[in-house]
Amino acid sequence: MSKYLIGLYNPLIEDESKLSHCNKVYDNLNDLKSHVRVNDTIELSSEFSIYNYTTKELLDLIENYNLDIVINSKENSKQFNKITITFIMAINEFIKNNSKTISKLLKEK
């Protein structure tokens, strides 16, 4: 089997245009899970592509399928390790838990 480049984006804030070079593109993790194979590469449109998923869910997927996670591989490919994924997930969780406060701060600007 050949190695696939699978795109993932968040349809609330992104579109799939940045991922047109990927073999498959998904807008949610559940659909992606049904297609992913061992040693595939998952390309995220941005760090917000994994917003609203749990750290455990994502790390288990990476571990179970030995996945590489990259962002924007067309422009300056950056491969993420597990620490980076955990950090991004923590930031997303912080944003989620504090969205009302963040919204108020942004309105004051």
C-alpha positions in Angstrom: 0.0 0.0 0.0 1.2 3.5 -0.8 1.4 6.2 1.8 -1.4 8.6 1.7 -1.5 12.3 2.5 -4.8 12.9 4.2 -6.1 16.5 4.8 -8.1 17.6 7.8 -9.7 21.0 8.2 -12.3 22.7 10.5 -15.3 23.7 8.3 -16.3 26.4 10.8 -13.3 28.6 10.0 -11.4 26.9 7.1 -12.1 25.5 3.7 -10.4 22.6 1.9 -8.5 24.8 -0.6 -5.2 24.6 1.2 -5.4 20.8 1.1 -6.2 20.3 -2.6 -2.9 18.4 -3.1 -3.9 15.8 -0.5 -5.1 12.3 -1.6 -8.2 12.6 0.6 -9.6 15.5 2.6 -12.0 15.4 5.6 -13.7 18.0 7.7 -14.1 15.8 10.8 -12.0 13.3 12.6 -14.6 10.5 12.6 -14.6 10.3 8.8 -10.8 10.5 8.7 -10.6 7.6 11.2 -12.6 5.4 8.8 -10.0 5.9 6.0 -6.6 6.2 7.8 -4.0 3.5 7.4 -0.8 2.7 9.2 2.1 5.1 8.4 -0.1 7.7 6.6 0.5 11.4 7.0 -2.3 13.8 8.2 -2.0 17.4 7.0 -3.8 20.0 9.0 -5.0 23.1 7.4 -4.1 25.0 10.6 -3.8 24.4 14.3 -7.6 25.0 14.5 -8.2 21.9 12.4 -8.1 19.8 15.5 -10.2 22.2 17.6 -12.9 20.4 19.6 -11.2 17.0 19.6 -9.7 15.5 22.8 -5.9 15.1 23.2 -6.3 11.5 24.1 -8.4 10.8 21.0 -5.8 12.4 18.7 -2.7 10.9 20.4 -4.3 7.4 20.4 -5.0 7.7 16.7 -1.4 8.8 16.0 0.0 6.0 18.2 -2.3 3.3 16.8 -1.6 4.1 13.2 2.0 5.5 13.5 0.9 8.7 11.8 2.9 11.7 10.9 1.1 15.0 11.5 2.1 18.1 9.4 0.7 21.5 8.9 0.6 23.3 5.6 3.1 20.9 4.0 2.8 22.8 0.7 4.3 25.9 2.4 7.1 25.2 4.9 6.3 21.7 6.1 6.3 21.3 9.9 6.1 17.9 11.3 4.5 17.8 14.8 5.6 15.5 17.5 3.4 14.3 20.4 4.5 17.2 22.7 3.5 19.7 20.0 0.2 18.1 19.5 -0.5 18.0 23.2 0.5 21.7 23.4 -1.8 22.7 20.5 -4.7 20.7 22.1 -4.1 22.5 25.4 -4.3 25.9 23.7 -7.5 24.8 21.9 -9.0 23.6 25.1 -8.1 26.9 26.8 -9.7 28.8 24.0 -12.8 26.6 24.2 -13.1 27.0 28.0 -12.5 30.8 27.9 -14.3 31.8 24.7 -16.7 34.2 26.3 -13.8 36.1 28.0 -11.7 36.1 24.9 -14.6 37.4 22.9 -15.1 40.3 25.4 -11.4 41.1 25.2 -11.5 41.2 21.4 -14.5 43.5 21.4 -12.7 46.0 23.7 -9.9 46.4 21.2 
